């Protein structure tokens, strides 16, 4: 897989709001991940190069452009979202 952007993950003091549908998508994608992992992911954000704004990491995680996350850096394909 190739990627266009390397985006650092930011730690937040307060979690950003996430819709219930998005939370369910993440739970399905993670499978049997612990609540602790999910709660830590809620307190993270990225500056999305495609949308041009700060988004919760959970939204980035279920995006079609998400390639992988390694050591606090998200690799993004950077394709346009429809």
Backbone torsions as a table, in degrees:
resi	resn	phi	psi	omega
1	UNK	NA	140.3	176.4
2	UNK	-106.4	161.0	179.5
3	UNK	-138.8	159.1	-179.8
4	UNK	-109.4	-35.5	-175.4
5	UNK	-121.5	146.3	168.6
6	UNK	-115.1	114.7	-173.6
7	UNK	-116.7	123.1	178.5
8	UNK	-72.2	145.5	177.1
9	UNK	-89.4	132.5	-180.0
10	UNK	-102.8	135.9	173.9
11	UNK	-86.2	135.3	-179.1
12	UNK	-115.4	152.2	174.4
13	UNK	-76.5	-44.2	179.1
14	UNK	-111.0	137.0	178.9
15	UNK	-70.7	146.5	173.5
16	UNK	-77.8	153.7	179.5
17	UNK	-68.1	138.0	179.3
18	UNK	-131.3	134.9	179.9
19	UNK	-68.8	158.3	-179.8
20	UNK	-65.1	-35.2	179.3
21	UNK	-63.7	-41.8	179.5
22	UNK	-66.1	-41.6	178.5
23	UNK	-61.6	-39.8	178.2
24	UNK	-66.9	-39.3	177.1
25	UNK	-60.3	-42.0	-179.4
26	UNK	-66.9	-42.0	179.0
27	UNK	-61.1	-40.0	177.4
28	UNK	-66.7	-40.5	-178.3
29	UNK	-69.1	-37.3	-179.0
30	UNK	-80.1	-21.7	-178.7
31	UNK	74.7	-121.2	-175.1
32	UNK	-98.6	39.6	177.8
33	UNK	-70.0	152.7	-177.2
34	UNK	-73.8	162.1	177.3
35	UNK	-65.1	-32.6	-178.6
36	UNK	-63.0	-43.1	178.9
37	UNK	-62.9	-45.4	-179.9
38	UNK	-63.6	-41.7	-179.8
39	UNK	-68.1	-33.2	175.9
40	UNK	-69.2	-38.5	179.5
41	UNK	-66.3	-28.8	178.3
42	UNK	-68.1	-24.5	-178.1
43	UNK	-95.1	23.1	178.7
44	UNK	-125.8	151.9	179.8
45	UNK	-143.9	161.9	175.2
46	UNK	-135.3	152.4	172.9
47	UNK	-89.7	100.5	-173.8
48	UNK	-68.6	121.4	179.0
49	UNK	-73.1	-22.7	-179.2
50	UNK	-80.3	-47.5	-179.4
51	UNK	-83.6	-22.5	179.7
52	UNK	75.4	27.8	179.7
53	UNK	-150.8	168.2	177.3
54	UNK	-79.7	130.2	179.8
55	UNK	-129.3	154.0	174.9
56	UNK	-61.7	146.6	179.8
57	UNK	-60.9	-31.6	179.2
58	UNK	-60.2	-38.1	177.4
59	UNK	-66.4	-40.4	178.4
60	UNK	-64.7	-39.1	-175.8
61	UNK	-62.6	-36.2	-178.9
62	UNK	-94.2	1.8	179.5
63	UNK	-71.7	149.4	180.0
64	UNK	-69.5	-17.9	179.1
65	UNK	-85.5	-11.1	-179.1
66	UNK	-67.1	125.0	177.7
67	UNK	-101.2	-58.3	179.0
68	UNK	-165.5	170.0	175.0
69	UNK	-129.8	123.4	179.9
70	UNK	-133.5	122.2	175.1
71	UNK	50.2	48.4	175.4
72	UNK	78.3	15.4	177.9
73	UNK	-127.1	129.2	178.0
74	UNK	-97.1	132.7	176.3
75	UNK	-100.3	123.8	-171.8
76	UNK	-121.4	137.6	177.6
77	UNK	-68.7	-33.8	177.7
78	UNK	79.9	15.2	178.5
79	UNK	-76.7	154.2	-179.5
80	UNK	-68.2	140.7	178.4
81	UNK	-93.2	140.7	179.2
82	UNK	-103.3	NA	NA
